[in-house]
């Protein structure tokens, strides 16, 4: 059975005799009988055709009965066709994580790696801090046109090494946790793990590194003023890909053949 894309009433994935409401993101707890009780048979007058039952309306608009025609939307790949409330269920029982869990996990990991990279970059910040202090001093002395040259040059000098430190910290951080625990701290906090798409289990070092290839390329491109826009576009398209992908994979998942699923309790 395919996962619907529009809100409405559809055949219950767990009980074919029921209809279950899909709100456009997840299966809800609301059900209704798929077929009403048959009307009593009378001899006269001749029995009139009975209109197909229509499920109750919803806040999102008129309900759509599944028998009225095929539903439009993406379908899950072969073997991934058993939907589960809240997501797509894999043949082995794991449920693919929702996009918002992945987003929040990424935010947490970005904050953590930013803190670590900032600490590692402290030795490089001396000249820049001195340039900023000189700029502030000029303002304090009443100079309405302080010289920005020193601060600008100092910032340009540290931009590349600090950026490389950030990339290196992220690479080590993700590889270490994916191989060791199957998930980064952000993913663990949101209850998700990374596994090979073909079978449950931890990813190897090679797979963990391959999974980060697109992110590293994107970050390197953004360090180059001439290629920054391309790097930004790649950084947006990579995670956005999972919103319409049948397997809910981002581009970096496809490169590594991995999938993010809910952690089994």
C-alpha positions in Angstrom: 0.0 0.0 0.0 1.3 3.4 -0.9 1.6 6.3 1.6 -1.0 9.0 0.6 0.2 12.6 0.0 -3.1 14.5 0.6 -5.2 14.7 3.8 -8.2 12.5 3.8 -9.8 9.1 4.7 -8.0 6.0 3.4 -8.0 2.3 3.9 -6.6 1.5 7.4 -3.1 0.0 6.9 -3.9 -2.4 9.8 -7.6 -3.3 9.3 -9.1 -3.3 5.8 -12.6 -3.1 7.2 -11.9 0.5 8.5 -11.0 3.9 7.1 -8.3 5.9 8.9 -7.8 9.6 8.6 -4.4 10.8 7.2 -3.7 14.4 8.0 -1.1 14.9 5.3 1.8 14.0 7.5 0.9 11.1 9.8 -1.9 8.5 10.3 -4.3 9.8 13.0 -6.2 7.7 15.6 -9.6 8.5 14.0 -11.3 5.6 12.2 -14.7 4.8 10.7 -16.2 1.7 9.1 -15.3 1.4 5.5 -18.8 0.1 4.4 -22.1 0.9 6.2 -24.6 -1.8 7.2 -26.6 -2.9 4.2 -30.0 -1.4 3.8 -33.0 -3.8 4.4 -34.3 -5.4 1.3 -37.9 -4.5 0.3 -40.1 -6.1 -2.4 -41.8 -2.9 -3.5 -41.0 -0.3 -4.7 -37.9 -1.6 -6.5 -34.7 -1.1 -4.6 -33.0 2.2 -5.4 -29.2 2.4 -5.9 -27.5 3.4 -2.7 -24.9 6.1 -3.0 -21.4 5.3 -1.8 -20.8 6.3 1.8 -18.8 9.5 2.4 -16.7 9.8 5.5 -17.2 12.8 7.7 -15.7 16.1 6.7 -12.5 17.3 8.3 -11.0 20.7 9.1 -8.7 20.4 6.1 -11.7 20.1 3.7 -14.1 17.5 2.3 -13.0 13.9 2.9 -11.9 11.7 0.0 -13.2 8.2 -0.1 -10.5 5.7 -1.3 -13.0 3.9 -3.6 -13.7 7.0 -5.7 -10.4 6.9 -7.6 -6.6 6.5 -7.4 -4.8 8.9 -5.0 -1.9 11.0 -6.3 1.5 11.1 -4.6 4.8 9.4 -4.3 4.9 5.6 -3.6 7.3 3.7 -1.4 9.8 1.3 -3.1 9.1 -2.4 -3.3 9.5 -4.0 0.1 8.9 -0.7 1.8 5.2 -0.7 1.3 3.9 -1.3 4.8 3.1 2.1 6.1 3.1 2.9 9.8 1.5 5.7 11.8 4.0 8.6 11.5 6.2 7.2 8.8 7.3 4.5 6.3 8.0 1.1 7.8 10.8 -0.9 6.4 10.4 -4.7 5.7 12.4 -5.5 8.9 10.1 -3.4 11.1 12.2 -0.2 11.5 10.2 3.1 10.9 11.8 5.9 8.9 12.3 9.0 11.0 10.2 12.2 10.3 11.9 15.2 8.7 11.4 17.4 11.8 13.4 14.9 14.0 16.3 15.1 11.6 16.2 18.9 11.4 16.2 19.3 15.2 19.0 16.7 15.5 21.0 18.6 13.0 20.5 21.9 14.9 21.8 20.3 18.1 24.8 18.8 16.4 25.6 22.1 14.7 25.6 23.9 18.0 27.9 21.3 19.7 30.4 21.2 16.8 30.4 25.0 16.7 31.4 25.1 20.4 34.2 22.6 19.9 35.5 24.3 16.8 35.4 27.7 18.5 37.5 26.4 21.4 39.9 24.8 18.9 40.2 28.1 17.0 41.1 30.2 20.0 44.8 30.2 19.3 44.1 31.8 15.9 41.9 34.6 17.2 44.7 36.7 18.9 45.3 39.1 16.0 41.6 39.5 15.2 40.8 40.3 18.9 43.6 42.9 19.0 42.3 44.5 15.7 38.7 44.6 17.2 40.1 46.1 20.4 42.0 48.8 18.4 38.8 49.6 16.5 36.8 50.0 19.7 39.5 52.2 21.2 39.3 54.5 18.2 35.6 54.8 18.7 36.1 55.5 22.4 38.5 58.3 21.6 35.9 60.1 19.5 37.1 59.0 16.1 33.9 59.1 14.0 35.7 57.3 11.1 37.8 54.5 12.6 40.1 52.5 10.3 38.5 49.2 9.5 41.5 47.9 7.5 43.2 46.2 10.4 40.1 44.4 11.5 39.1 43.4 8.0 42.6 42.0 7.2 42.7 40.1 10.5 39.3 38.5 9.7 40.4 37.5 6.2 43.5 35.9 7.6 41.7 33.6 10.0 38.6 32.9 7.9 40.1 29.9 6.0 41.9 28.2 8.9 38.8 28.6 11.2 36.6 27.2 8.4 38.9 24.2 8.0 38.8 23.6 11.7 35.0 23.6 11.7 34.9 21.1 8.8 37.5 18.9 10.5 35.6 18.9 13.8 32.4 18.0 12.2 34.0 15.2 10.2 35.6 13.6 13.3 32.5 14.2 15.4 30.0 12.5 13.0 32.3 9.7 12.1 33.1 8.8 15.7 29.5 8.8 16.9 28.0 7.1 13.9 30.5 4.2 14.1 30.5 4.0 17.9 26.8 4.6 18.8 25.0 4.6 15.4 23.9 8.2 16.0 25.3 11.6 16.8 24.3 13.2 20.1 21.6 15.3 18.3 20.1 12.2 16.7 20.2 10.3 20.0 18.4 13.2 21.7 15.6 13.0 19.1 15.4 9.2 19.2 16.9 8.3 15.8 19.7 6.2 14.5 21.6 5.8 11.2 21.7 2.4 9.6 22.4 0.9 6.2 19.3 0.9 4.0 19.7 -2.8 3.1 19.7 -4.2 6.7 19.8 -3.2 10.3 23.2 -2.6 11.9 25.9 0.0 12.5 27.6 1.8 9.7 31.3 1.3 8.9 33.9 4.0 9.0 33.9 4.1 5.2 30.1 4.5 5.0 30.2 7.2 7.8 32.8 9.2 5.8 31.0 8.7 2.5 27.8 10.0 4.2 29.5 13.3 4.9 31.1 13.8 1.5 28.4 16.2 0.2 28.5 18.3 3.4 32.3 18.6 3.3 32.2 19.6 -0.4 29.5 22.2 0.3 31.5 23.7 3.2 34.7 23.9 1.2 32.8 25.6 -1.7 31.5 28.2 0.7 35.0 29.1 1.9 35.7 30.3 -1.7 34.0 33.6 -2.5 33.6 32.6 -6.1 32.0 29.3 -5.3 30.0 30.3 -2.2 26.6 30.4 -4.0 27.1 26.9 -5.4 28.0 25.6 -2.0 24.9 27.3 -0.4 22.6 25.7 -3.0 24.1 22.3 -2.4 23.7 22.7 1.3 20.0 23.5 0.8 19.2 20.8 -1.8 20.9 18.0 0.2 18.5 17.8 3.2 15.5 19.1 1.2 15.7 16.0 -1.0 14.2 13.8 1.7 10.9 15.7 1.7 9.9 14.0 -1.6 12.1 11.0 -1.7 10.2 7.6 -1.5 12.8 6.3 1.1 13.0 9.6 3.0 16.7 9.8 2.1 18.6 13.1 1.8 21.3 13.2 -0.9 24.0 12.3 1.6 22.0 9.2 2.6 21.8 8.2 -1.1 25.6 8.6 -1.5 26.2 6.3 1.5 23.1 4.1 1.0 21.9 4.8 4.6 18.6 5.6 6.1 17.6 7.4 9.4 15.1 5.4 11.5 13.4 5.7 14.9 15.4 4.0 17.6 13.7 0.8 18.8 12.8 0.9 22.5 
